[in-house]
Amino acid sequence: MYLKSIEIHGFKSFANKITFEFPPGITGIVGPNGSGKSNVADAVRWVLGEQKIKQLRGSKMEDVIFAGTSARKPQSYAFVAITLDNSDHKLNIDFDAMKKSLENFAGADRRFKFIGLSNGISFFDDYAHHPTEIKATLSSAEGMSDKHIIAVFQPHRYTRLKNLWNEFLDAFDGVDEVVVTDVYAASEDVIDGVNSKNFARDLSDHISIPCKYIPGSIAEVAAKLYPALEENDVVIGLGAGTITNLSKELVSIKDEVCEIAH
């Protein structure tokens, strides 16, 4: 098995779509300093799942997207795809089974998904609803040292919050502020004493950053959160429920404010 090709578009210095073909054997990528040779290796790391921005030689996650030049507008996304040739069957994988799995794969949606940028405020959405997942997601924001990171957490199921209460308390390192919304019950019954208000209270006692509970629907949470947002804020929605609508609600409020102002 070998790496057959890499397709890159909008990643770091590659503003234009480019495809590197690698025939069997040894291929060298040669070029002068600053030509982007190391960015090819970074692209492979990134597409294979690397989320620590320091490993990608950046200071913030946006650094993986082509930032523009005096003669070229910045890109709004980065795309990398790799092709592996397993015709020698080094990996004992049935091709038909793999093809069927890929055809049914719906994509890795809602994994530190960049929703948009508005008035200098960045919006991300992530499916993380387990302490380990939340830690992994928030580690992706480690490089945004010049930003104010706001994690908006919607607990998913009362039983999960109860059983992993202490683990959740330790899951929010590396952010500047935490907002906790009401529990997304997913058809579960309420458990006495297990609620977001109590969790936000314990979290506030446990960590040395601002932490607050905002009750209501996600639209109501967005309406209460929006007035406090400022340029350079990064809002990351975390959870497997209706929290996925948070960024859209915040952007919608911004558009309504602009429309009224005009």
N, C-alpha and C positions, 0 to 999 in steps of 0.2 A: 504494500500500500504506500502511496506517496501523495504529496500535495500537488495537485494538477494545475490549479489556477487560483488567483485571488482577484476579485473584482472590487474596486474601491471608488466611491463617489462622495465627495463632501467631507471626507475624513482628513482632518489636519490639513496638510499642504495640498491635498489632491482635490482641487476645486472641480476639475473635469473628471468625468468618468474614465477610468483606466483599468485595463485587465492585464495582469501578469500571467503568462503561460510558463509552466515549469515542466519540460519534458523529463523522462526518466534520466537519472544521473544527477550530477551536481550542477546547479545554476548559481551564478554569482550576480548580485545586483551592484553595479558599479556606478559611481557618480561623484561629483565634487561635493565638498562640504555644503550643507544646506539644501541639497537636492531632494531630500525626503527619504533617503535609504532606510533610516531607522524607523520612519513612520510606517513602512511596510510591515516590519516586525510588530510594531504597536498595533497595527490593524489586525494582525492574526491574534494577538493576545485579546484584543477587545471583542472580536467576533466569537472567540471561544469562551467568553464570559467574564473576563477580567473587569472588576468594578472598582478597584482601588486606583484612584487617579494618579497616585505617585508611581505606580507600576507602569503607567502609560506616559510617564514623563510630562505630566501636566500639574497645574496648581488648582484647577477647578474642572468640574466635569464638562463644562461647555468648551473646554480647550480641545476636545476631540473633533469639534465641528470647525470647518474652514471659517476663519474669522474675517476674511476679506482683506483687500489691499486698497491702495489709493486708486487703482484702476479696475477693481473687481469687487462687486458686492459680496457680503458674507452669505454663506449657505445657511439654511434653516434646519438642516438635518445632516446626518452622516450615515452612510450605508457601506457595509462590507459583507462580501459573501465569499466563501472558500469552497473549492471542489476537491474532494479526495477520491483518488482512483484506487479501488480495491479489487482490480481485475486479477491480481495474483492471489486473492483470497487469504491474505495474511490475517484478516479479521474474519472469523467464522460466522458470517452473517448471511442469512438467506435474503437474496435480493428482492424477491417477490414480497416477502413479509415486511422488509424495510420500506419498499415502495408503497405498500398499503398503509403502513403507519404514517408515512409522510403525507399521503393523500388525505388522511383523517386528522392530521395535526392542525389545530386551529391557531397556532402561533403563541409566542411567549408574551401575550398581551399583559399590560398592567404590571410590568416589572421596571420600576424607576422610569416610567414613561413620561417623557417631556410633553406636556400639554400645550404650553405656549408661554410667551413673554408679553407682558402688558405694563406700560409705564415703569419699566425697570424691575418689575416683579415677575419672578419665574414660578411657574406652576408645574408640579410633578404629581403623578398618581402611581400608587403601588399597591399590589394585592396583599402585601405582607400582613398577616394577622396572628402570627406566632412570634414569641420573643426572639427566637433565633433568626427568623426571617426579617424582623424589624431591625435587628442589629446589622444584618448584612446589607439591608437597603440603606440605612443611615450611614454606613461606612462609605457608600458611594458619594456622600456629600462632604467627606472629610476634606477634600481639596478646595471647598468653597469657603476658604478662611476669611475672605473679604465680604461674605454675605451673612445675612441674618436668617438662620435656618429655623423655620417654624414647622414642627411635626404636628399634624392634626390626626389624632388616633381615634378610630371608631372600633371599640372592642367588639369582637365577633363571637357571639354566644355567651350566655351567663356561665355555663359550665366551664368553658375554657378560661374565662376571666377568673373564676373562683379557683380552679386547679393550678393556674400558672400566675397567680397574683404577684408573688415575690419575683418571679422571673421577668414579668412585665415591668416591674419597678426598676430593674437593672437594664432595660432594653433601650434607653433613650440617651445614651452618652453621645456627645458630639453635636448636639443641637443647641440652639439658643433659647428655645421656647417650646412648650408642649401645650396643645389644646386637646382636651378629651371630649368627645361627643357622646351622646347616649348610646347604649349597647344596641348592636344589631342582633336581635334575638334569634333570627332564623327559625321561627316557630317554637322556640323553647319558652317554658314558663319562667317568670321572674323568680329569682332566688333572693330571699330576704337578706338584706345587707350587702348584696353583691351588685353594685351599680357604679356608674361612671362618676357620680359625685363623690362617693367614698374613695374610689380609686384615685381620682385627681387630688383629693386631700392627702392621701398617703404618698402619692408621687411627689407632691409639693414638699412634704416633709423629708422625702428621701433624697432629692436632688437639689442642687443649688442654682436652679434656673427658674424663670417664671413658668408656672403651670396653672392652667385654669380649666374649669368645666363649663362648656356652653351647651345648654339643653336645646331640644327642639329638632325639627327636621334639618336635613342638610342645607336646604335653602335658607332656613332661619339661622343656621350656624354661619353660613356665608355672609348673610346680611349683617350679623353682629361682628364678624371678623374683619370684613372689608375696610371699615373706616380706620382701623388701626394699622393697616398695611402701608409700607413705605418703599421707596426705591431701594433696590438691593436686597429686598426680602425674597426668600425662597420658601414657598409653601409646598409641603409634601403630604399628600393625603395617604393614610395608611389604613388598610382594612379590606375585608372581602365583601362588604355590603354596599349600602348606598353612598358611602364616602367617595366612591368613584365619580360621583356627580359634583363634588365640591369645586374643582377647578373650573368646570363649565359654569357653575353658578357664579363664581367670583368674576370670571371674564364677562358674563352676562350683566352683572351689576355695573362693571366698569363701562360697558357699552351704553347702558341706560344713562349713566351719569354724564357721559360725553354727549349723548343726544340731547339731554336736557340743557347742558351748558351751551350748546350751539343754538 
